[in-house]
């Protein structure tokens, strides 16, 4: 095999999704060099549909750091959500409860803005690489070896190695079993997600609990809508016709108020996996993990991307101190500071999930308790405020 071309940089980043690119962008603002690589092509990442809700601080991060203002012009501010059960909608007024909003702005657009900003600012990002391995993660010059999109062997040597390489992370596995803890929770269902060519059915999101299971009405643009409904994790999307999908969604949303979804051609169908996962610690030697590489949440509540960006905020701060001020003790703070929020978000995503989904094993007691829980949340300001606070995002510790 040909000898690799060696690139030296300060921070080597495995994964050029939103977490990796945001980190690279923020580091560049502080004058810290980085190189980011990704197995996927730029096009493949752009075409992967993920969640669409940004917390207040995620929006601020994109705008204030100069990535793009597009979220403010093309995104939609949401000042609340609807919780719907027993066929009745209840608005959770985020502005009134906690003075905050969220923004409907799809993850693919966040990625496009970040990739465009890195290109504009001359950032070194290599998409479409293969055979990625990481080496010497506990040494002073950790490395990333890969084959670039042109077939050339490459090696990056850096001071700090970042694993922002998603839920199938190769970096995560570098932490020896004896020195890591993994926490899992499986759920006995998944989400069936669709993109449909249809007008909006509601101005904000509707999270619905029905006896047939959960459904979520979200949006993308004036003419493209995103919706999800709880399904079996083994569900095959090709077994469902457009008509069956609309019937299922309509029956989960039905109520005495006569609410009906506006239907249209379904452009895409996917089953979304569902699990809660955390690996600790998030730092091992000179390698630090961010985003899905260290934790995944079930999609209910749209925390995944927001949590990755929150990791990056803390990571940028500790790397700045380590690199610019030689304060390597700062690195020790990364795991506890990031995990504080990770576990809050794990609880919130788990709570939204179990409060709204139908469990085939639920007893009559379980079902009445779940409805009592929902009435407690919507029935008083104290009940609603936690949801509003968690949904719009906690301040960074
Ligand atoms: C979306 C996805 C979510 O998981 C969620 O909780 C809210 C919105 C979305 O894709 O729009």
Boltz pocket constraint, residues with backbone or C-beta under 6 A from the ligand:
constraints:
  - pocket:
      binder: B
      contacts: [[A, 50], [A, 51], [A, 52], [A, 53], [A, 205], [A, 216], [A, 218], [A, 219], [A, 226], [A, 299], [A, 300], [A, 301], [A, 302]]
      max_distance: 6.0
